[in-house]
């Protein structure tokens, strides 16, 4: 049975003993282990059923620890780290030689960030190693934004979840890499493209790959509920097509009055994309428990964090 506890000392002791635990971050909960313990890293992959070719993200306690993880750090990367850390930005950089191939999936680069959550930052202060921490869900499933989401996923296989409340950002970090002084977007996330470009100028977008991806979070199918989900421009047309089915809706700001709707989730009644992003996964978890035939998701505006929401919903439909 999974223990949910706010005891940071116990969490630290378990990690020191090469255990894998779940930790809160501002984005989603993660399955965490010592990056220098192959035993812990192997457990992470096994628990998630994550393919070994899909690299992990390293979580460090501060920007000062970055040189212990990466070398030859580009100026643009430092500018982004200074602006957004602690925060939901992951940088893909040339790795230090002592970083395990199990972290990087054999690549010469490593994904790294400083999380912005008081509980996990306090935990990182109590241990003398960084944490590898992919999202705390079975591979391909909806990411967890509460401790209970994690416990529901791993009832028999995970012993400990560190309680940190609801995740404030609600979707994963934005991932940026670098090649020939050019910044590359590998994954849309909690920081918008527009915010990144305001700091370092135009970036190249390369966000999906099923063949040995260059960074975490690039696989085409991901973040998916068990219930079939479709992403559409016109909700009303699709409701008509499925009128004899149990329909659930995922909407931006307005509910729809229709007797055919079994359940609907509105992500932000004020049309706030930051709020909608924070509510996205929790809403999908609720919809997935309703025993629906279909979830119809409304396409979001292709601006700012709307791009991130659409990215997650597109992958969930694959």
Secondary structure, DSSP 8 states (H G I E B T S, - for coil): --EEE--HHHHHHHHHTT--EEE--SS--EEEEETT-HHHHHHHHHHHT--TTS--EEE-SSGGGGGGTEES--HHHHHHHHHH-SSSEEEEEEE-TTS-HHHHTT-SEEEEE----HHHHHHHHHSSS-EEEEESSSTTB----SHHHHHHHTTTT--EEE---S-SS-S--EEEEEETTEEEEEE--SS-HHHHHHHH---EE----SSS-SSTT--SS-SB-SS-EEEES-HHHHHHHTTTS-EEEEESS-----TTEEEEEES-TT--HHHHHHHHHHHHHHHHTS--SEEEEE---SSTHHHHHHHHHHHHT-
